[in-house]
């Protein structure tokens, strides 16, 4: 798990988010209670622009043993990106709101 986690961090430094996420998922699969693997997953999500998923993953990591401090510190980055409405989920919501406003009421 440590090897996959470290490799995930290296890919994140190179902004190779898909590879980073793949290795982070592998680290979490090998050691599901290790908070750092979940931090790596969240970082990869954030790099891909999925701030909501990253935020939820950081919160999950904060519930794991010894993960609270570091997860909460990193969670702030994801939280500040959500209001920008740039994530795929936010764009999907905005599109749906636009579609709904043109529908007849009642």
HELIX and SHEET records of a PDB file:
HELIX    1   1 UNK A    2  UNK A   13  1                                  12    
HELIX    2   2 UNK A   17  UNK A   30  1                                  14    
HELIX    3   3 UNK A   35  UNK A   47  1                                  13    
HELIX    4   4 UNK A   51  UNK A   63  1                                  13    
HELIX    5   5 UNK A   68  UNK A   82  1                                  15    
HELIX    6   6 UNK A   88  UNK A  101  1                                  14    
END                                                                             
